[in-house]
Amino acid sequence: MEKSLKSAEYARLIALLVATRHKAGIRQQALAKKLRKPQSFIAKYEGGERRLDVIEFITIAEALGADPLKLLRRWMRDRKQ
């Protein structure tokens, strides 16, 4: 199992978060404010410069109004295709 910012699986997970943010109509700055983080935090994980841990993933998904379990199930389903 490749544990890297550059793995295809990790890139798909981040792409899913980005798509969820876009679908919610939330800009990076607004998400950062909800998370009480600088906008650079969002830019770095979306740009592949920073790896998220599971707690951060859950917090971000919830801030976007998404169910983190549903997002992970979607990622898992897409992973198998």
Secondary structure by P-SEA (a helix, b strand, c coil): cccccccaaaaaaaaaaaaaaaaacccaaaaaaaacccaaaaaaaaaccccccaaaaaaaaaaacccaaaaaaaaaaaaac
